[in-house]
Amino acid sequence: MSQRHVPVMLQRCLDLLAPALERPGATGAGEGPHPVVVDCTLGLGGHSEALLTRFPAARLVALDRDREALRLSGERLAPFGDRATLVHAVYDELPDVLGRLGIPAVQGVLFDLGVSSMQLDEADRGFAYAQDAPLDMRMDQTTGAGAAEVLNTYPPGELVRILRAYGEEKQAKRIVAAIVREREKEPFTNSARLVEVIRDALPQAAKRTGGNPAKRTFQALRIEVNGELTVLERAVPAAVKALAVGGRIAVLSYHSLEDRLVKQVFAEGAAITAPPGLPVVPERYQPRLKLLTRGAELPSEEEVARNRRAAPARLRGAERIREDVR
């Protein structure tokens, strides 16, 4: 498993979270004898394993919507015993998970967004446009509509919206027109046919730029199928709210839509919200967050050379410096 999955920007994530996790009692009241760190996107458990190893006093709560990921990472994290609690949940369910576990606040939160290495590498999941597979793309295969259903049933205007909004695809109308023509002949079931339709629909100039011409459409479908941005809009503010004062959050994003959303939540938390002209800024208007990264940090050239999946990564971090004041 460790060979299949290389955690992205691992050392930097650990270093960002370290001041909140290295010493029990270092991050304020409510944590008990052990700081709690939440891995909201467990995947194959690479980041979680490193967190438990680096911070021996910490307890881990790890979430994933993919049952197979939970099974495999459960085997990987078994040596840590009851220090690791694995939960089948989507990351916007974090408040409910912490409530059920009786944890009022946590000292660290990590998000490693997007599709996991396991999901990309398992051909029958349909995430990868480079190999033929059923058009599924569900991170939790027990619920919801797969990519084929989206392609075969959504109105053309809705498909155009999805490709533009989630794939930032400039040729969305042209691609959707081709998809609609083809689905009337025969419903889509497999990825290879979709890739071929996209390739045939694009003008020559569009095929020469930006890698595989199907990349943006596949990204858009995956985000739609899993409700990724909608979930993230709820999850990041909820994670910030779950942090104890002194607690830290680190978020790895892999495309501009995710990164923009994280940037916005962090910027709002780090801003003074008082009306202009007040001689003294009351407590309730003071910033709740301190930014730990200048903009988004990028992986090093060396890391990208070792792990090409790290190339699009963008890392942002913040520290909770104040409680919410009503």
Secondary structure, DSSP 8 states (H G I E B T S, - for coil): -TTT---TTHHHHHHHHHHHHSSTTTT-TTSTTS-EEEES--TTSHHHHHHHHH-TT-EEEEEES-HHHHHHHHHHHGGGGGGEEEEE--GGGHHHHHHHHT---EEEEEEE-S--HHHHH-GGG---TTS--BS---SSTTSS--HHHHHHHS-HHHHHHHHHHHH--TTHHHHHHHHHHHHHHS---BHHHHHHHHHHHS-HHHHTSSSSTTHHHHHHHHHHHHTHHHHHHHHHHHHHHHEEEEEEEEEEESSHHHHHHHHHHHHHHTS--S-TT-SS--GGGS-SEEE-SSS-B---HHHHHH-GGGTT-EEEEEEE-S----
